[in-house]
């Protein structure tokens, strides 16, 4: 089949993803265009419509002959990208159930993945030729294809073995491809594993290749992981030397490629700055700075819960002389600390050691990681403070708004991490950001942690809240962040600004923002009683979210249980039932009229509803409700681990009455994997502290 015959296929009947299937021939032809812009647009369109998010459709399978022809033609300008597309389609097919029937977006049954994989297998011999191609961009994806799709596994191993004299990243691809062959065909598993073992011990090879062989040998036989493997890997990491300047993909090269932009560059109109920054983060976090990164990530996956071994491995990575290895190790270390419990102070100190004024690119990543690791990042406090002060000394007090993009980002992340630890040495920079306005939203996000400076921060945050245009929905994220910061600071001086925010949000029917501000007002208790004229009418608001927040605030501001309890009981039959139950629990015994309805909620199908109801039952009814409360809490905890923080908070209040929960509480403290709400570090650390408190009290 020739590419000029492409229009002879009935594309329209094949199903498609997000574009007309009849357009596929045009995109295929565009991939072979001499115009780079046309090619880029054609590849993007094909991925979007015929391979959207990895999907495989009939039109995707029908495209394969033409893709193979393009990749094999020496006149095709970008053969490597075509082979990468073939690789992507084939990998997706392998991940799909060979016996499964899938459906196209229009509901048509499809087994295109089976057809596509069969066609790739029929033509797999061509990969043998492509791995010998003079073009490196052709060879690289072809090596992976050879390992995945050539049916003759013995021949695949023979060809791959002959490629080992290749240089750079290709050698690592060859080693991985050998492991791929071993894992997909038991008949050659022993031969491939032996080859990998011999290669790992070959001192004539560079350490990167030996490390790859060692790791992939373990991947092939994970059950045979011995005590010597990790020390051997550590030794090889220490041997890896930095790449030659200008010839590698190391952190310094990446740093030089980062463009400097004017300070405080505004996002696109209508796009909140937080969203724009999130997209920048997505692009940044996908970067790889060392050829061994994917290899080491695979090794960590194999090691899984062997936290001590992984810590030793990461220690070597973070101490590597190769800046790319160190840079990428920060992300891996953050992942380990975020997923597993233990004493991670050594890794935290090593991440903090990556803070260096000479490398703001890596410093920014290190500081961002330390901010994400609060509170276990405590050992980095002094290093962060030193870095912040050094930046101010070198670049001046306006470094938060520096026009050098890398310097600005590194400084801001370090300030944010320091502020998240509650360290007042971050305060001058936070105040500067709030006063000058450049990236002020970043300072707002951490200002609430600096409670000792509430007198300085509250007026500034209140002013910013007053400037929010509640008629502009895109500003809701900023409003929520400001309200949250003022609530955390706990200064009643913020009450007038929050009251005005409630009024403005209600006027624009921004109900969730209004509810957030009402909750902040409630946290000030009677000191915000002057706001009752605004709060009281909202207890009858049509919007349930605002009504629940206002009703709970009424109790906190004036303490009239007779007025509030009936309203809260009514709210137990709405989607705000959990919030209403929590408010009833805070009222305590005076909310006794709610007990029958709360007992009924213990039979709800949703475990969160049962947890909130059980906690409120204990807080209102005490010991008389203990058996039902205990049974409900333990059952919900077993059903959904995310409820554990709420469960433990109630158990802690129950004291000796929580005795039946003691075995489960003790078991929790023996677990290695982090738990708690969202399995986040702060929630898990709070969970462990609560478990220890419960065991001490009982």
C-alpha positions in Angstrom: 0.0 0.0 0.0 1.5 3.3 -1.1 0.9 6.6 0.6 -0.6 8.0 -2.5 -3.3 5.4 -2.2 -4.4 6.7 1.2 -7.7 8.1 0.1 -8.9 4.6 -1.1 -9.7 3.7 2.5 -13.2 4.2 3.9 -12.1 6.4 6.8 -15.5 7.8 7.6 -16.9 4.4 8.7 -14.0 3.7 11.2 -14.9 5.8 14.2 -12.8 8.5 15.6 -12.0 10.4 18.7 -12.2 14.2 18.6 -12.1 15.0 14.9 -13.6 13.8 11.7 -12.2 10.4 10.7 -12.2 11.7 7.1 -9.5 14.2 8.1 -7.0 11.4 9.0 -5.6 11.0 5.5 -4.8 14.8 5.4 -3.0 14.6 8.7 -1.0 11.5 7.5 0.1 13.4 4.4 0.9 16.4 6.5 3.3 14.4 8.6 5.5 13.9 5.6 5.4 17.6 4.6 8.7 19.4 4.1 7.3 22.3 6.1 8.0 21.9 9.9 4.9 23.9 10.8 2.7 21.7 8.8 4.3 18.6 10.2 3.8 19.8 13.8 0.2 20.6 13.2 -0.4 17.3 11.5 1.1 15.2 14.3 -0.8 17.2 16.9 -4.1 16.7 15.0 -3.5 12.9 14.6 -2.7 12.5 18.3 -5.8 14.4 19.2 -8.2 12.7 16.9 -6.9 9.2 16.2 -4.8 8.5 19.3 -6.4 10.8 21.9 -4.9 10.1 25.3 -3.5 6.8 24.0 -6.8 5.5 22.6 -6.8 3.1 19.6 -9.6 3.4 17.1 -10.3 1.6 13.8 -9.0 4.7 12.0 -5.8 4.4 14.2 -5.3 0.8 13.0 -6.0 1.7 9.4 -3.3 4.4 9.6 -0.6 1.9 10.5 0.4 0.8 7.0 0.9 4.4 6.0 2.9 5.2 9.1 5.2 2.2 8.4 5.6 3.4 4.8 6.5 6.9 6.0 8.9 5.7 8.6 10.7 3.5 6.0 11.0 6.3 3.4 14.3 8.1 3.5 12.6 11.2 2.1 10.3 11.6 5.1 11.7 14.6 7.1 10.9 13.3 10.6 11.0 9.6 10.6 11.8 9.3 14.3 8.6 11.0 15.3 6.6 8.6 13.1 8.3 5.6 14.8 7.6 7.1 18.2 3.9 7.3 17.1 4.1 3.6 16.1 5.6 2.8 19.5 3.0 4.7 21.4 0.1 3.0 19.5 1.7 -0.5 20.0 2.4 0.1 23.7 -1.3 1.1 24.2 -2.4 -2.0 22.4 -0.3 -4.2 24.7 -1.8 -2.6 27.8 -5.4 -3.3 26.6 -7.2 -6.6 27.2 -6.7 -8.8 24.1 -10.0 -10.4 24.7 -11.8 -7.1 25.5 -14.2 -5.2 23.3 -13.9 -1.4 23.5 -16.1 1.3 22.1 -15.5 4.4 20.0 -16.9 7.7 21.2 -20.0 7.2 19.0 -20.7 3.9 20.7 -19.4 1.5 18.0 -17.9 -1.7 19.3 -14.2 -1.9 18.4 -11.4 -4.5 18.6 -9.0 -2.2 16.8 -6.3 -2.8 19.4 -6.1 -6.5 18.4 -6.0 -5.6 14.7 -3.4 -2.9 15.3 -1.1 -5.2 17.3 -1.4 -8.0 14.7 -0.4 -5.6 12.0 2.6 -4.2 14.0 3.7 -7.8 14.6 3.5 -8.7 10.9 5.8 -5.8 10.1 8.1 -6.0 13.1 11.0 -7.3 11.0 11.5 -3.7 9.8 12.6 -2.7 13.3 15.7 -4.8 12.9 16.7 -2.6 10.0 15.7 0.7 11.7 17.9 0.0 14.8 20.9 0.1 12.4 19.8 3.4 10.8 22.3 6.2 10.7 19.8 8.6 12.2 19.9 8.5 16.0 16.3 9.8 16.2 15.2 6.7 14.2 17.3 4.2 16.2 16.0 5.2 19.7 12.3 4.4 19.3 13.1 1.5 17.0 15.1 -0.2 19.8 12.1 -0.1 22.1 9.9 -1.4 19.3 12.2 -4.3 18.7 12.1 -5.3 22.3 8.3 -5.1 22.4 7.1 -6.4 19.0 9.5 -8.8 17.3 8.0 -12.3 17.8 11.3 -14.1 17.5 12.6 -13.3 21.0 15.9 -15.1 20.5 16.6 -13.0 17.4 15.6 -9.9 19.2 18.1 -10.6 21.9 20.8 -11.3 19.3 20.2 -8.0 17.5 20.0 -6.0 20.7 23.2 -7.6 22.0 25.0 -6.5 18.8 23.9 -2.9 19.5 25.6 -2.5 22.8 28.7 -0.7 21.4 26.3 2.2 20.8 26.8 5.4 22.8 24.9 7.5 25.3 21.3 6.9 26.0 21.0 4.2 23.3 23.0 1.8 25.5 20.5 2.2 28.3 17.6 1.7 25.8 19.2 -1.5 24.6 19.6 -2.9 28.2 15.9 -2.0 28.9 14.8 -3.6 25.7 16.6 -6.9 26.7 14.7 -6.9 30.0 11.5 -6.2 28.1 12.1 -9.3 25.9 12.8 -11.4 29.0 9.6 -10.3 30.7 7.4 -11.0 27.7 8.8 -14.4 26.8 9.7 -17.0 29.4 11.6 -19.1 26.9 14.4 -16.6 26.8 14.1 -15.3 30.3 17.1 -17.2 31.7 19.3 -16.2 28.7 18.4 -12.5 29.0 18.8 -12.5 32.8 22.2 -14.1 32.5 23.2 -11.5 29.9 22.1 -8.7 32.2 24.0 -10.2 35.2 27.2 -10.5 33.2 26.9 -7.0 31.9 26.3 -5.6 35.4 29.6 -7.2 36.5 31.6 -6.1 33.4 34.0 -3.4 34.8 34.9 -2.4 31.2 31.5 -0.9 30.8 30.7 2.7 32.0 28.8 2.8 35.3 25.5 4.0 33.7 25.3 0.8 31.6 26.3 -1.5 34.5 23.7 0.3 36.7 21.1 -0.3 34.0 21.9 -4.0 33.8 21.8 -4.3 37.5 18.4 -2.6 37.8 16.8 -4.5 34.9 18.2 -7.8 36.2 16.3 -7.1 39.4 13.2 -6.2 37.4 13.3 -9.5 35.7 13.6 -11.5 38.9 12.3 -9.2 41.7 12.0 -12.1 44.1 15.8 -12.6 44.0 16.6 -9.1 45.3 19.5 -9.7 47.7 21.3 -7.6 50.3 24.1 -6.7 47.9 22.0 -5.2 45.1 21.4 -1.7 46.6 25.0 -1.3 47.8 26.2 -2.2 44.3 23.8 0.4 42.8 25.0 3.0 45.3 28.6 2.3 44.3 27.8 2.7 40.6 25.9 6.0 41.2 29.0 7.3 42.9 31.0 6.5 39.8 28.8 8.4 37.4 30.6 11.5 36.3 28.9 14.7 35.1 28.4 15.0 31.4 30.7 17.3 29.5 29.5 21.0 29.4 27.3 21.6 26.4 27.0 17.9 25.6 24.4 16.8 28.1 21.0 17.4 29.5 22.1 18.4 33.0 20.5 20.9 35.3 22.9 23.8 34.4 22.1 23.4 30.7 18.4 23.5 31.5 18.9 26.5 33.7 20.6 28.4 30.8 17.7 27.5 28.6 15.2 29.1 31.0 14.1 32.5 29.6 14.2 35.5 31.8 10.9 37.4 31.8 9.7 40.6 33.3 8.7 40.3 37.0 5.1 39.7 37.7 4.1 38.7 34.2 0.3 38.6 34.2 -1.5 35.5 33.1 -4.0 35.5 30.2 -7.1 37.6 30.7 -9.6 35.7 32.8 -7.1 33.1 34.0 -6.4 33.1 37.7 -2.6 33.4 38.3 -2.8 30.2 40.4 -4.0 28.3 37.3 -1.4 29.8 35.0 1.3 28.8 37.5 -0.1 25.2 37.7 0.3 24.8 33.9 3.9 26.1 34.2 4.5 23.5 36.9 3.1 20.7 34.7 5.6 21.6 32.0 8.5 21.9 34.4 7.8 18.7 36.3 8.0 16.6 33.1 11.6 17.5 32.5 14.3 14.9 32.9 17.9 16.0 33.6 19.9 12.7 33.6 20.0 9.7 31.4 19.6 7.4 34.4 16.5 9.0 35.8 13.9 6.7 34.3 16.1 3.8 35.2 16.3 4.8 38.9 12.6 5.5 39.0 12.0 1.9 37.9 14.4 0.7 40.6 12.5 2.6 43.3 9.3 1.1 42.0 10.8 -2.4 42.3 12.1 -1.6 45.8 8.6 -0.4 46.8 8.3 -0.5 50.6 12.0 -1.1 51.3 12.3 2.4 52.8 15.8 2.0 54.2 17.2 0.6 50.9 15.5 3.4 49.0 16.8 6.0 51.4 20.4 4.7 50.9 19.9 4.9 47.1 18.5 8.4 47.3 21.3 9.5 49.5 23.7 8.5 46.8 21.6 10.2 44.2 21.5 13.5 46.1 25.2 13.3 46.7 26.1 12.6 43.1 28.7 14.7 41.4 26.3 14.8 38.4 24.0 17.8 38.8 21.3 16.2 36.6 21.2 13.1 38.9 21.0 15.3 42.0 18.2 17.5 40.4 16.0 14.5 39.5 16.7 12.9 42.9 14.8 15.7 44.6 11.5 14.7 43.0 12.1 11.0 43.9 13.0 11.8 47.5 9.9 13.9 47.8 7.9 11.0 46.5 9.4 8.6 49.0 8.9 11.0 52.0 5.4 11.7 50.9 4.4 8.1 50.6 6.2 6.4 53.4 6.6 7.0 57.1 10.0 7.0 58.9 12.8 9.2 59.9 13.5 11.2 56.8 15.6 13.9 58.4 18.7 12.8 56.5 17.0 13.1 53.1 15.5 16.5 54.1 19.0 17.8 55.0 20.3 16.6 51.6 17.5 18.3 49.7 18.2 21.4 51.7 21.9 21.0 50.6 20.7 21.6 47.0 19.9 25.2 47.9 22.8 27.1 46.3 23.0 30.7 45.1 24.9 29.6 42.1 22.2 27.3 40.8 18.7 28.9 41.2 17.2 26.4 38.8 17.9 23.5 41.2 17.4 25.7 44.3 13.8 26.4 43.2 13.0 22.7 42.9 14.6 22.0 46.3 12.8 24.8 48.0 9.5 23.8 46.4 10.0 20.2 47.6 10.8 21.4 51.2 7.6 23.4 51.1 5.6 20.4 50.1 7.2 18.3 52.9 6.1 20.4 55.8 6.1 19.6 58.7 8.8 16.9 58.2 10.9 19.5 56.5 11.8 21.0 59.9 15.5 20.0 59.6 15.8 22.4 56.6 14.7 25.5 58.6 18.2 27.0 59.0 19.3 26.2 55.4 16.1 27.9 54.1 16.6 31.0 56.2 20.3 31.2 55.1 19.3 30.9 51.5 16.6 33.6 51.8 19.0 36.0 53.5 21.7 35.4 51.0 19.4 36.1 48.1 18.3 39.4 49.7 22.0 40.3 50.3 23.0 39.6 46.8 20.0 40.9 44.9 18.5 43.4 47.2 15.3 43.5 49.3 13.3 43.5 46.1 14.4 40.0 45.1 10.9 38.7 45.5 10.1 40.6 42.3 13.4 40.1 40.6 13.3 40.4 36.8 15.6 37.3 36.6 13.0 34.5 36.4 15.0 31.8 38.0 16.3 33.9 40.8 12.7 35.1 41.5 11.2 31.7 41.5 13.9 30.2 43.7 13.6 33.0 46.2 9.8 32.8 46.3 9.8 29.1 46.9 12.4 29.3 49.7 10.4 32.1 51.4 7.2 30.1 51.1 8.8 26.9 52.5 10.3 28.9 55.4 6.9 30.6 56.1 5.1 27.3 56.0 7.3 26.3 58.9 6.1 29.3 60.8 9.5 31.0 60.7 9.2 34.8 61.1 12.4 35.2 59.1 10.2 34.9 56.1 8.0 37.8 57.2 9.9 40.7 55.5 9.6 39.0 52.1 5.9 38.2 52.6 5.2 41.7 53.6 7.1 43.0 50.6 5.0 40.8 48.3 1.8 41.9 49.9 2.7 45.6 49.7 4.2 45.7 46.2 1.7 43.3 44.6 4.1 41.2 42.5 3.0 37.6 42.8 1.2 38.5 46.0 -1.0 35.5 45.7 2.0 33.3 46.4 2.6 35.1 49.7 -1.1 34.9 50.6 -1.0 31.2 50.4 1.6 30.9 53.2 0.8 34.0 55.3 -1.6 32.1 57.5 1.3 30.1 58.9 2.8 33.2 60.5 0.4 33.6 63.3 2.9 35.5 65.5 2.8 38.3 62.9 -1.0 38.6 62.7 -0.8 42.3 63.6 1.3 43.0 60.5 -0.4 40.6 58.2 -4.1 41.0 59.0 -4.4 44.7 57.8 -2.7 43.9 54.5 -4.7 40.8 53.8 -7.9 42.6 54.8 -7.1 45.4 52.3 -6.5 42.8 49.5 -9.8 41.1 50.3 -11.6 44.4 50.1 -10.2 44.9 46.6 -11.5 41.6 45.3 -14.1 42.0 42.6 -16.7 39.4 43.5 -18.5 39.9 40.2 -15.5 38.4 38.5 -15.7 34.6 39.0 -12.0 34.3 38.1 -11.1 36.0 41.4 -12.8 33.4 43.6 -9.6 31.5 44.1 -7.9 34.6 45.4 -10.8 35.4 47.6 -10.8 31.9 49.1 -7.0 32.1 49.7 -7.3 35.5 51.5 -10.2 34.3 53.7 -8.3 31.1 54.6 -5.2 33.1 55.5 -7.2 35.5 57.7 -8.9 32.6 59.4 -5.6 30.8 60.2 -4.1 34.0 61.6 -7.0 34.1 64.0 -7.0 37.9 64.6 -10.5 39.3 65.2 -9.3 42.5 63.6 -10.1 40.7 60.3 -13.8 40.4 61.2 -14.9 43.7 59.5 -13.2 42.8 56.2 -14.7 39.3 56.3 -18.2 40.7 57.0 -17.9 42.9 54.0 -16.7 40.0 52.0 -19.8 38.0 53.0 -22.1 40.9 51.9 -20.3 41.3 48.5 -20.2 37.6 47.8 -23.9 37.2 48.6 -24.7 40.1 46.4 -23.0 38.4 43.4 -24.3 35.0 44.4 -20.8 33.6 45.1 -22.2 31.3 47.7 -19.2 29.1 48.3 -17.0 32.2 48.9 -19.7 33.6 51.2 -19.7 30.3 53.1 -16.0 30.4 53.5 -16.0 33.9 54.9 -18.9 32.9 57.3 -16.8 30.0 58.6 -13.9 32.4 59.2 -16.1 34.8 61.1 -17.4 31.9 63.2 -13.9 31.0 64.2 -13.6 34.4 66.0 -16.6 33.6 68.3 -18.3 36.3 70.2 -15.6 38.8 69.2 -17.3 39.0 65.8 -20.8 39.4 67.2 -21.2 42.8 65.5 -21.6 40.8 62.3 -24.8 39.2 63.4 -26.9 41.6 61.4 -25.2 40.2 58.3 -25.1 36.6 59.4 -28.6 36.1 60.8 -30.6 36.7 57.5 -28.3 34.2 55.8 -29.5 31.4 58.1 -32.6 31.4 55.8 -30.7 31.7 52.6 -31.9 29.6 49.7 -28.4 28.3 49.0 -27.8 25.4 51.4 -24.1 25.8 51.6 -24.4 29.4 52.7 -27.4 28.6 55.0 -25.4 25.9 56.8 -22.3 28.1 57.3 -24.5 31.0 58.6 -26.4 28.8 61.0 -23.2 27.4 62.4 -21.9 30.9 62.7 -24.9 32.0 64.7 -24.0 29.5 67.4 -20.4 30.6 67.6 -21.3 34.3 67.6 -24.2 34.4 70.1 -24.5 30.9 71.6 -28.3 30.5 71.4 -28.8 26.8 71.1 -32.6 27.0 71.2 -32.5 29.1 68.0 -29.8 27.2 66.2 -30.4 23.5 66.9 -33.8 23.2 65.1 -32.2 24.8 62.0 -29.3 22.4 62.1 -31.6 19.4 62.5 -33.3 20.5 59.3 -30.0 20.8 57.6 -29.3 17.1 58.4 -31.6 16.3 55.5 -29.6 18.3 53.0 -26.2 17.9 51.3 -24.8 20.0 54.2 -25.6 17.2 56.6 -21.9 16.7 57.6 -21.4 20.3 58.4 -24.6 20.5 60.4 -23.7 17.4 62.4 -20.3 18.9 63.2 -21.9 22.1 64.4 -24.4 20.1 66.6 -21.4 18.3 68.1 -19.7 21.6 69.0 -22.9 22.7 70.7 -22.8 19.5 72.9 -25.5 18.4 75.3 -27.7 21.4 74.5 -28.2 19.8 71.1 -29.9 16.7 72.6 -33.1 17.2 70.4 -30.9 16.2 67.4 -30.0 12.7 68.9 -32.8 10.7 67.2 -32.0 12.1 63.8 -28.3 11.5 64.3 -28.8 7.9 65.4 -30.8 7.3 62.2 -27.8 8.7 60.2 -25.6 5.8 61.5 -27.3 3.6 59.0 -26.5 5.9 56.0 -24.8 4.3 53.0 -22.1 6.9 52.9 -19.3 6.3 55.4 -18.5 10.0 55.8 -22.1 10.7 56.9 -21.9 7.9 59.5 -18.5 9.3 60.8 -19.9 12.8 61.3 -23.1 11.5 62.9 -21.2 9.2 65.2 -18.8 12.0 66.3 -21.8 14.3 67.0 -23.5 11.6 69.0 -20.6 11.3 71.3 -20.2 15.0 71.8 -23.8 15.4 72.6 -24.8 12.1 74.3 -21.5 11.0 75.8 -21.1 7.5 77.4 -24.6 6.4 76.6 -23.9 6.6 72.9 -20.4 5.0 73.1 -21.1 1.5 71.9 -22.9 2.6 68.7 -20.3 5.4 68.1 -17.4 3.0 68.5 -18.9 0.4 66.1 -19.6 3.0 63.5 -16.2 4.7 63.7 -14.2 1.5 63.4 -16.4 0.2 60.5 -16.0 3.5 58.6 -12.2 3.5 59.2 -12.0 0.0 57.8 -14.1 0.9 54.8 -12.4 4.2 53.9 -9.0 5.0 55.3 -9.4 8.7 54.5 -11.8 9.0 57.4 -9.1 8.1 59.9 -8.2 11.7 60.9 -11.9 12.4 61.8 -12.2 9.0 63.5 -9.1 9.5 65.6 -10.1 13.1 66.6 -13.3 11.6 68.1 -11.5 8.7 69.7 -9.2 11.2 71.3 -12.1 13.1 72.8 -13.7 9.8 74.0 -10.7 9.0 76.3 -11.2 5.7 78.2 -14.4 5.0 76.3 -12.3 4.4 73.2 -10.7 1.3 74.7 -12.2 -1.1 72.1 -10.4 0.8 69.4 -7.0 0.4 70.9 -5.9 -2.7 68.8 -6.7 -0.8 65.6 -5.0 2.3 66.8 -1.8 0.4 67.7 -1.9 -1.4 64.4 -2.0 2.0 62.6 1.3 3.0 64.3 3.0 -0.1 62.9 2.1 0.7 59.2 4.8 2.0 56.9 2.7 3.6 54.2 1.3 7.1 54.9 -2.4 7.3 55.6 -5.0 9.9 56.7 -7.1 12.3 54.7 -5.7 12.4 51.1 -2.6 10.5 52.5 -1.0 13.9 52.8 2.1 14.4 55.0 0.4 16.9 57.4 -2.7 14.7 57.8 -0.6 11.5 58.3 1.6 13.2 60.9 -1.5 14.5 62.7 -2.9 10.9 62.5 0.1 9.4 64.1 0.1 12.1 66.8 -3.5 11.4 67.5 -2.8 7.6 67.7 -0.1 8.2 70.2 -2.3 10.5 72.2 -5.1 7.9 72.3 -2.8 5.1 73.4 -1.4 7.4 76.1 -4.8 8.4 77.4 -6.3 5.0 77.6 
